[in-house]
Amino acid sequence: MKKTSLFLLLISFLNAYTVSKIEFEGLSYLSENSAKELLDFYSDTVTDKQINDSIKKLYSQGYFDDIFVEYKNETLIFHFIEKSTISKVTLTGFLDTDDERQKEFLQLSKGNLFDKAKVEEVKTRISEALNFKGSVDNAIEIRETKLDNGTTEIEFLVREGEEIIIKDLELSGREKESFTKIENNMGNKHKEGFGWLMGRNSGEMKIKELEIDSARIKDYYMRRGYIDVVVSKPFAQIEFNRYTSSLKYEISEGVPYDVSGIEIEIDRDIVDLEELKENFKLEAGDRFNIDWVRKDISKIKTAVADKGYAFVNIYPNFERDREKQEVKVVYKVRTKSRVKIRDVIISNNRVTLDRVIRREVFVAPGDWYNLTDIKDSKNALGRLGYFDEVNLEEIKVSDTEIDIAVYVKEGRTGSIQVGGGYSTYLGFTFDTSLTDRNVFGSGIDMSLAFQYSKISKTYTLSFSNPRLFDSLYSGTFNVTHSEIDRDYYDVVDRGFGFNIGRRIGRHFTANFGYSYSDTQYTNVDDNLTDDAESYIKSAVSLGLKYDTTDDYFVPREGVTIYNGVEYAGVGGTAKFVKNTLSFNVYQGLQDYIDYDMILRYKSKLRYMKDTGMIPLYESLHMGGIGTVRGYDPFSFPNRELDEYQNMKALRSFTHSFEISLPISEQAKLRWTPFIDYGYLGDNDFEDFKRGGYGISLEWQSPMAPIQFIFSRPFDDKPTDDISKFEFTMGRRF
């Protein structure tokens, strides 16, 4: 062995070249200086191995199809055959009507270097997508055309094959559980009559999900206590001449188990185990449920990880007593060393400043690892409304250190908008605005807007900084001018206001504000002259907000609670107290039913007290977006009713139930059935009780969030002002 090594060393020494000059031919993508820096030799004597290593380094840059070396008269000449550039790339026969998704699959564009491997990757992505969809006999042709100018045109021609239709689904061995309920949990379902209708099974086979369905069936049973359930792999009998199939799974159900007890075994004293178990979903006496086991594992992991133990493994052990059909659940917790945060890395923020992101992150270098802090950081960044996506990735540095990488995908925060629309109450509308909720990436919100409809004109200038000097304080200033036509009077309102807020902890914000307005009535109905006196309002306000939602525009979890009190009477002629309490809750069901459904409940309770004068314009109203849809905005109180003549209402309670469902994830389009109901009155809530229902289309457009609302009333009276269509721009869904 030693003789062989010595011989190879001698050969390496003999194949050495004296180099007095280095030349590069065919090099354009890389400068000669950069190429020289990649060479693996620094002296006048060069070996074959050094030349080969240099070629590998140069080739790894990705610019070249081939590199070879020539040695002449002590000159080493590197010859490069560079890759051509792509002059055009097209995809035909696949997602022809969706340019954005085509770009996701191609990941190639004009000006890129032509790379054979990347072209094959595109073909693989398309093929996998077609296979996942369930198509067979797919064909993908790649045409490469070399042009005279040295560039290359690439065409991907896709012929999508036929889909296999599941005519029959058999769950052999199923006795105790419902066929329909099991099938509803599967990705593959048999074709039903009129399968093309929404809500019916069309029967297309999803090949990639066949084996996943075995796990889904097992999971369904284990959520109902069947710990011993066994589900076979799928057996599909396909008739390729008809593109139909029968699908079969063998199931051995076993028996359902009840929980006899819960135990936690942990390798060190970190948390109070009894206190932890008090918050468990699964308890002794319950029917076993694997879903609840997962939730309890998550609670254990969070409790342990919040103490700095980032690397924790939890193994659930099920100790069965088959005679009693009982199971004791034992969680074995294994920890490693306590971990500190070495660094927090901000990435992908093209506009937003690092400090704006960093101030919403609740972990810092030197802190002990804390899982709750990381989850809260993600939600806080999502609530800003600056980003389409937020992810916090944990990068292991060593057994005792970890980096937190914050990845964001910037959303559009600034825009010049010119828009319009129509609603049955407002008529044709026009609005234009210059808005940026994140000016120069600083987090400052500035807006100049003008809105016009047949009943109103509004001009607004607003400026807001949610973190003054990167502190916990926020500041807002606005100036407004509005002209509004109501049924019984018109109003011209001019004013300004400012607000100072302070964050208290992670979820609470307190604020103090002042507002001043000068309101003038015109065209007043003769019966309202005593109530419609022009006035000046000078008011201070206090508010407290609690917000745990995970996103600004489309929250999928969390609650918002706000309580605000306005006191008018710090000068001016208007004198009253107004209290507003709102409560919104959002719950996504993705983790429960594997479908992006969001349940929403929104409510608002308002109360006014007269301390001298409540102007007619300041009293409470109901109807339209934000209260009860299906009626014109501000249509209640309604003096057309014989039993009601007072125009001022001092009590109001409205609430809404909504179910938000996806239409297109790529287009960020959803539809939301809703039911609203509200109560309005003077000294109680009984004067007006109205409801509305309908469907809202919600679109996170490139300009701003837009809602198109189609509604109908119920419990309405003949004299009520009905609204069947409304729309909004820029509101939180």
N, C-alpha and C positions, 0 to 999 in steps of 0.2 A: 504493500500500500504506500509506503514511504517512497519507494522507487518511482511509482507511477506519478505521484505528486511532484516529485523533483523533475521528471521528464516534461510534465505539462508546464511547469514553471519555466523550464528552459525553452520550450516552444514559444511561450508568450514573450520571452525576452528576445528570441530570434526574430519574431514578427513585429519588430519595432521600426518606426519610420521617423526619419528626421524631417521635421516640418518647419520651414521658414516662412510659409505664407498660407493663409486660409481664404478660400473664395466660396461665394454662394451664388448659385445660378437658379433662376426660376422662383426667386423669393419676392413676394409682394405683401402678403398678409402680415409678416413678421419682419421687423427691422433687423439689419445685420448685427447691430449691437445686442439686441435681445437674443438673437440666435447664438452669438458667441458666448453669452452668459450661460446658455444651456449646455455648452460643450463640457464633456467630462474629463478634460485635460487642461493643464496650465503650463506645461513645459514644451520644449522643442522636440522632445522624443515622445512619440505616441504609439500605443499598442493597438492591436485589433480589438481587444476587449474594450478599451476606452472609446474607440470609434463606434463600436456596436452600442455601447451604453449611451453615447451621445445621440445616435440615430433614434434610439427608443425615447429619449427625453424630448427630442424635437417632434417625433411622431405623436407623442401623447398630448401635444398642444391642440390637436384636432383640426389642423388646417390643411393636412396633406394626405393625398392618396398614396404617394410613394416617395421614398427618399433613398438615394444610393450615393456612394462616395467613390471618387476617382483620385488616384495619387499620381502626380506628374512633376518631375523635376523639383522635388521637395515642396510641392504645392498640393495641399489637400483641398479637393473641390467637392463641395456638397451640392448635389443636384436635387431639386425639389419639383415634384409634380403636384401642384396644389389642387385642392378640391374646387369644383366650379360653384358658382353661386346660383341660387334658385331665382329664376325670373318670374315664375308663376306656379301656383299650386291650386288645384281644384279637386273637389270631392263631389261626385255625382252618384245619385241613387241611394244616398244615406243622409237623413236629416236635411233634405233639400230646402225645407222652409225654415230652418233654424240656424242662422249664421253663427250665433254665439256658441251653440253646442258643437257645430262643425269645427270651430276654432279650437275648442277644448280637445277634440279628438286629433286634429291635425298637429297642433303645436309646431307647425312649420309655416313660414311666410316668406314673401318676396324679400330677397336680400340675404337670407340665411345661407350658410354653406351647405352644399349638397352632401349628405351623409347617408350612405346606404343603410347603415344600422338603424338610424332614426326613421328612415322610410319604412323599414320592416317593422319597427315599433308601432308606427301608425297603423299598418295593416293588422298587426296583432290586436291593437285596441279595438278596431272596428269589428274584427272577427269575434272577439270575446263579447262585445256588446250584442252582436247578433245571436251568438250562442245563448247568452243570458236571456235574451228575449224569447228564445225557443225556436228560432228559424233553423231549418235544415236545408241542405243543398245550396248554401250561400256561395257566391263567387266574388272574389275581389281581385281585380286586375290593376297592375301598376304600369303606367306608360311613362317612360322617361325619354324626353326629346332634347338632344343636344343641339343648341343653336349656334349659328356662325360666330356670334360674339363671345362664345365660350360659356354661356350660361345654360341652365337646364330647366325645362318645363316638366312638372310632375302632374300626372292625372291619376286619381284614384277612382276607378269605375267599379261600382258595387252593384251586384245583382242579388237582391235579397230573396232568399228561398221561401219555401212555404212554412207556415207555422203548424206544429202538430197540435191537434185538438184532443183533449182528454174526454173521451166519450163515456168512460166508466171509471169510477174510483171505488176500490174495495178496501175496507179496513177489517181484515180478517182477524177474528178473535175479540173484536169489540162486543162487549155485552152490557157493561154498566154505565157507560157514558154515551152522550148524544152524538150521533154521526155528524149532524149539522154543526154543533159547537166545536167539534174537533176540526172539521173541514174549514171552518171560519178562521182557525188559527194557522192554517197552512198557506203556503204560497201558491201551490198547485191545486186547482179545484176542477171538478168535472163540469162539463158544459150543461147549462140549464136552458130550458125553453126561453126564447126571446133573450138570449144571452147578450145581445148587443145593447139592451137597455141598461141604463145606469142602475146599479144595485144588483144586477144579475150576473152570474158567473159566465164568462165567455169561453172558458175552458182552454185557453192557450197554455201549452206546457212551457214552464220555465226550467230548462234543463239544469242550470246551475243550482237551482233550489231544491232539486229532488232529494238529495241526501240531507240538506238542511231541514226539510220537512220531517224527516225521521226524528231529529232532535226537537222539532216543534211539537210533534205529537207526544213525545216523552215528557216535554216540559208541561204540556197541558195536563197530563195525568199527575205529574208530581206537584202541580199547584193544587191538586185535589186529594193529596195524601198518598198516592200510589207510588211508594218509594221503590218497589221491586219491579216496576213496569219495564218490559223489554220490547223494543220496536225494531223490526228488521230494516235492512236497507231496502230501497224501492225496487220493485220489479215492474218494468214497463214493457208491454208487448205492443210494438208499433207496426202498423200497416202502412208501409211507405208508399204504396200505390194510391192510398186514400188520405195519407197524412193524418191518421187518427191513431189513438192509443188507448189501451186500458192500463190502469195503474193500480198496483196492489201493495199494501203494507201488512205484514204479520205483526199482531200485537198480543203480548201476554200481559194481561192487566195486573194480576196480583190482587191485593186487598188494600184498602185505605188504612192509614195509621193515624192514631191520635198521639199528641205529644205528652210524654210522661214527665219530662223535666228538661231544664236548660242549664248547661254548665259552661264555664269559660276557664280554660287552662292556659295560663300565660307564663312565659319564662322569666319575667321580672315584674316587680311591683311598680306599675306605672299609673294605673287608673283604679278607681273604686269600682270593682266588678259588680257589686250589688246595685249600686246607683246606675251603672250602665245598663244592667238587665231590666231596670224599671222602665226604660224607654224602648225596650224591644217590641217589635211588632208581633213576634211569635211568643206565645206563653204556654205554660203547662195547662193541659186541658183542651187546647186548640186542635183542630184537624191540621195535620202537617201541610205546609205550603212552601214549596221551594222558593217562590218569589219573596216571601217574608224572610226566609233564611238569607237571601241575597241582601235584602235591606238591612238586616241586623249585622251582617258581615261588614257592610258599608259603615254602619255606626261604630262598630269596633275599630275598623281601620282609621276612621276620622279621629276617634278619641285617642288612639295610640299615636297616630301621626301628628296630632296637635301638640304632643309632648316632645317632638323633635325626631321621632323614629320614622324616617321616610321609607325605609326598606322593611316592610312588615309582610309576613305571609300568614294567612289565616286558613286553616284546614277544617272544614266541618266534618264531624264524624257522627254517623247515625247508628246508634246502638239499638238494634231491633229486638223486640220481644214478640215473635210471630204468633205465639199462642194468644196473647192479650191484644195483639194488633196495636202495640204501642211502640214508640221510639223515643229515646233520650238523645237530644241534640247536644253534642259536645264540640265547642269551638276551641281548637288548638291554635294558639297565637304564638308565632315565633318572630322575634325581633332581632335586629342587628345593632350596630353602633348608632348612637345618637348623631344626627346630621345637622350641619350648619349650612347656611346659604353662603356660597363663595362670591357669587356675582349675579346681578340681574341684568340681562341683555335685552335691549329693545331692538326689534328688527322689523323691516318692511315698511316703516313709516316714512313715506315719501314727503308728506306735508306736515303732519302733526309733529311738534317739537318733542324731543325725548322727555323733557321735564313735565310736559302736559300729561304724557302717559305715565311716567314714573310716579307722579303724585297720586295716582289712583291705584297704585300697586302697594299692597299692605305688607310686603316682605322686602327686606333690604339686606345687603351684604353684611354678614356677621350675625344675622338673626338665626335662631334655631328654626328648623323646618317646621311649618305649620300648614296642614292641609286646608283648614278652614280659611286661613288667610289667602291661600292661593285661589280657592273657589270664589271668595268674596271679591278678590281683585278682578277676576274675569267678569263677574257680574257688574262691578263698578265701571269697568271699561265699556261694557256693552250698553250701560245706561247713558253714556255720553252721547250716543247717536252719531259719532264720527266714523265708525267702522262698520263694514259689512260682516267681518269675521274677526273674532278674537280667540287666540289660543295661548295657553301658558304651558310650555313643555319643560319637563324636568330632565336635566342632563347630568348624569352621574359623573362626578370628577374623581371621587375616591370613596372609600367606605364611610368617610366622615364628612364629605363635602359634596355639594350639589349646586349646579347653576340653574337658574330659572330663566328660560328664554321666552320673552313676550313677543308673539307674532301677531301682527294686525294686518288686515286688508282694508285699506282706506276706502271709505264711502264718499259720495259726493256731498259736500256740505255747503258749497257756494254755488249760487246760480243767479242768472238773470231770467226771470220768468215773465212770460206774457201768456195769459190764458183766459179762458172764458167757459161759459156753460149755460145751462138752463135749469131752473127749478120752477115748480108750479107757483111758488110764493114769490121768489125773487125775480122771476122772469129771466131774461137774458142777462148774464153777468160778465164783467170784464175785470181782470185783475192783473197788475204788473208789480214786480218787486225786484229789488236788488238785495240779496240775502246771502250772508255767510255765517254759519254757526261756529266756524272755526277759522277766524281771520288769520291768514298767514301761519296757520298751525298753532296759534297761541291759545286756543280755547275760548277766545272772545267771540261773542255772538252779536252781529250787527245787522239791522234790517231797515230798509226804506221801502214802504209799500203803499200802493194805491188800489182801492177796490171800489167797483161801481156796480150797482144794480138798479132796478127800477124804483126801489124804495130806499136806497142808501148810497152815500159816498163817504169813504173813509181814507184819511191820510195818516200814516203812522211812521214815526222814526223811533227806533229803539236800539239800545246799546246795553250789553250785559257781559259781565266777566264773572264766571262761576268760581274763580279762585284768585282774588285780588292779591297781587304780588306773591302768587303761589302759596298763599295762606289758606286758612280754613274759612275765610270770609268771602262773600260774594257781593257783587254790586250790580244794580240795574237802574237804568234811566230811560224814560220814554216820553214822547210828546205826541199828542193825537188831536185830530180835528175830524169830526164826523157830522154828517147831515142825514137824518133818518126820518122817513115818513111812516107814521103809525096810522092805524085806522081812525083814531079820534084826534090826533094832533101830530105836528111835526116838531123835530128837535134839532137844534144846532148845538153841538157840545165841543168845547175846546178845553184842553187840560194837559197836565204833565204829572209825572210821578217818579219817585225813586224808591229803591228798596235795598236794604242791607241785610244780608243773611249770614248765618254761621253754621257750619257743619258740626254736629255733635255726634261723635262716634262715626260709624260707617253708614248708618241707615237713617239717622235723624238730621233734619235741617230746620233751624229756627230762623225767622225773618221778622224784620221790622220795616214798615214802609210809610210813606206819606204821599198823598195825592191831592191835587187841586184841580177843580173843573168849574167852568162857567157854562151853564146850560140855559138856553133860551128856547121858549115855546113859540110856535107860530101855527096858524091855521087850526086853532083849537075849536073843538065842537062846543056849541053853546052850553050844553049841559055839563061841561067840565071846566068852566072858567075858574071856579073856586079852587080846583085841585091842580090846575096847570099853571102855576105861577113860576116864572123864571127864578133860578136860584144859583147860589154858589156853594159848592161843597169843598170843605177843607177837612181832610180825614187822615187819621193814623190807623195802621193795621198791625196786627200781630198774627203770626202763623207758625204752625209746627207740622212738619211733614215726615212721614216714615215711609221708606221706599226700599223694598228688597227685590224688585224685579230684575230680570237678567238682560233686558234689551230696551232701548228707548222707544222704538216704533212698534215692534211686534213682540212684546214680552210673552214668554212661554211658562214662566213660573214667577211666583212672588206676589206681594200685595203692596198697594199704596194706600196710605191713610193720611188725610189732610184735615186739619182743623184751623180755621182762620176766623179772626174777629176784626171787624172794621168799626171804628168809632168815628162818626161824623159829627162835628161840633167844635172843632179846634178853630174857631172863627167861622165865617160863612153863615148861610141861613139854613142849610140842611142840618138836621139834628136827629140822629138815630143810631142804633147799634144793629149790625148785621152779623150773624154767625153762620158759617158754612162748614159742614162736616161731610167729607166724601170718603168712600171706601170702595176700592177696586181690588179684585182678586183674579189671578190668572193661573191656570193649571193646564200644562201640556200633557197629552196622553201618549206621546211617542214611546216612552219606556214601558207602557202598560199594554198597548194594543198594536205597537209597531206601525203607527199611522200618525201623521203630524196634525192631529186634531187639538184645538185649544179651546178650553172652556173659560168663559169670562163672566164675571158678575160685577156690575158697576152700580153704585148707588150714591145719592147726594141728598142730604137733609139741610134745609135752610130755614132760618128763623130771624125775624126782625122785631125790634122793639122801638116804639116811638118815644123819643126823649125831647121832642119839640116840634119837628116837622119831617115827615117822610115824603119827599117829592114823588110825584106820580111815576116819573121816569126811573126812579131808583127802586120802586117796589118790585115784588117778585112776579115772575111770569113763567109760563109753561108752554111747551110746544116746540117741535123741531129738534134738530141735532143737539145732543147733550141733555135733553129732558125726555120728551115723548115724541118719537118719530111717527109720521102719519098725519100730523097737523102742521099748520103754518107756524113758523117761529113767532113767539110772543102772542099767540092767539088766545090765550087764557090769562087773566079773567076775560070772560065774554059777556058783555052787557046785553047782548041780544037775547039772552035767556031771561024769561019773565021773572024768575025767582032770584035773580042776581043783578044788582045795579051798581054795587061798589066796584071801582076800578082798581083798588089797592088790595093786594094779597100779601099776607105777612107770614104764611107758613107754606112750606113746600117739601115734598118728599118724592123722589123719582128713583126708579131702579130698572136695570136692564139685564137680561139674560142673553148670552151670545154663544154660538158655536162656530169657531173659525176653522175652515177646511181649505186645503190646498187645491189650486187649479193647475198652476205651473210653478215649480220651484225655480226654474231658470228665469222666468219672467217676473218672479216675486209677486205672483197674482194669487189672491185667495178670495173665497166667497163665504159670507157669514150670515146665516139665518139668525134673526133676533126677535125678542119680545120685549117691549117697554111698557111700563105702567107708572102712572104718577098721580099724586094727590096735591091739591092746592086749595088754600082758603084764607080767611081772615084770622079768626081766633082758633081754628082747628084745621083739619085737613079734609073737610067733608064737602066743600063747595063745588070742587071740580075733581072728578075721578075719571081718568081716561087711559086707554091703552092703545098700543099700536104694534104692528108686526111687519116683517118684511125680510128682505135680503139686501146685504151690502156687499158690493165688489170692492176689494181692497187691493190697491196696486202701489207698490214701492217703485214709482217711476224714477227715471234718471233725474227729473226735476225736483220732485217732492212726493211724499205719500199722498195718494189721492183716493177718495172714497166716492163711489156712486151708490146712492141709497134709493131703493125702490120699496115703498112702504104703503101700508093700508091701516086705517084706524079700526078699533073696535070699542064698544061702549060709547060711540059717538052720538051726538044729537043733530037734528036737522040743521041747526043754525051754526054748527062748527065749521071752521075753515080748514078744509082738507088739503093735505100736501102729499102727492104721490111720488115725487122725485126730488131729491136734493143731492148736492155734492159738496165735498170739502177738500181742501188742499193744505197739507202741512200738519195735520192733527195726528196725535198718537192713536193707533188703532185700539 
